[in-house]
Structures are given as C-alpha cells and as structure tokens.
Amino acid sequence: MALPDYTKPLDADFIATSAGDIRDNWVAPSVRVHSTSAIIVQASSTLTLTYTAERWDTAGSWSSTASSRLIATVAGKYSIIANVRWPSNADGYRALAIRRNGVTDIGGVHAAPPTGTVMDMQVFSVANMSANDYVEVLATQTSTSSLAIAVSSQISPEFMMTLVSATTAIST
C-alpha cells in the first residue's frame, strides 16, 4: 500500500468528506516565514514588517513579491502568530499588531520595554478568514532612536499562520 502524499497542499479537491472525516492525505494550509536580516523601525514610527525566507509553506500562502503578507488559501479559522526581539532600549514603548486586509487589527500587544535587556514580543490571534484574505504584522516603537528588530534563529522576526478549521466541509 502506498503512503499518502502529505506534501499535497490543501485545495477545494480535499479538505474533508461530507461526513467531516479528514482525508489521509490532507495537509492544512500552514506557513512560517522569517527575515534573514534585522528590520529597522525608525524612531517614533510604525512599520509593516517584511520577510525574506520561508521555513515552510504548504499552500502557497507567502510570496517574495508580497513579502509582508500571509494569504489564506482556504476560508476558515486561522491561528496567526508573530514574534520579534527588540534591542535593549528602555525609552518609549513597543507594540505589535496583526492586521487583516490592510484595514482591521485582529490582534495586538503593547508594552514598556525592560531596562538593560532585549525584549521578546509575541502577538497571537485566531481569526475567521475568507479565501484570499491576508494578514500582516505592524511593529511600532516610540523611542527617540531607530531600533533594529534582531534576527534570532527560530525566534525573531518570525510570522506564521495555520488553518485551524475550514469554514465548510468539502467533499472529494
């Protein structure tokens, strides 16, 4: 017996049977991207973060030509997470937001930085997404100098999204 093709991306041909049973070869849309270089956020500003490489992308949810966006390829509920590491700088505050379709913030975190150490920050949301909706991460800092979001393997800057449940069952 041949093994199922677990690398096949999720599409309208197979999410689940009409009875709701998941197919053996089902792969949920899931994507994780990162930046291979520091991202500079100017003093007292907000920046939409961009990413330079994939860790994985099972459904074509990220493209280097729209490198700030993760795109929902199937309608449903998605888990969305972003991580950054701010440098040591106790001036001002730091914030991260997840924004859907360039308009609506669907998750956010805001904090004053600690004194004398880096600050790891994570934002998380579970959101209903239509097919072709996209999400981006916005980073804000209010210090009086530019700050570089550090590159730290598997920690920063990272952006990921996974389908938790499809909106409707699709028969094959």
Disulfide bonds with the S-S distance in Angstrom:
none
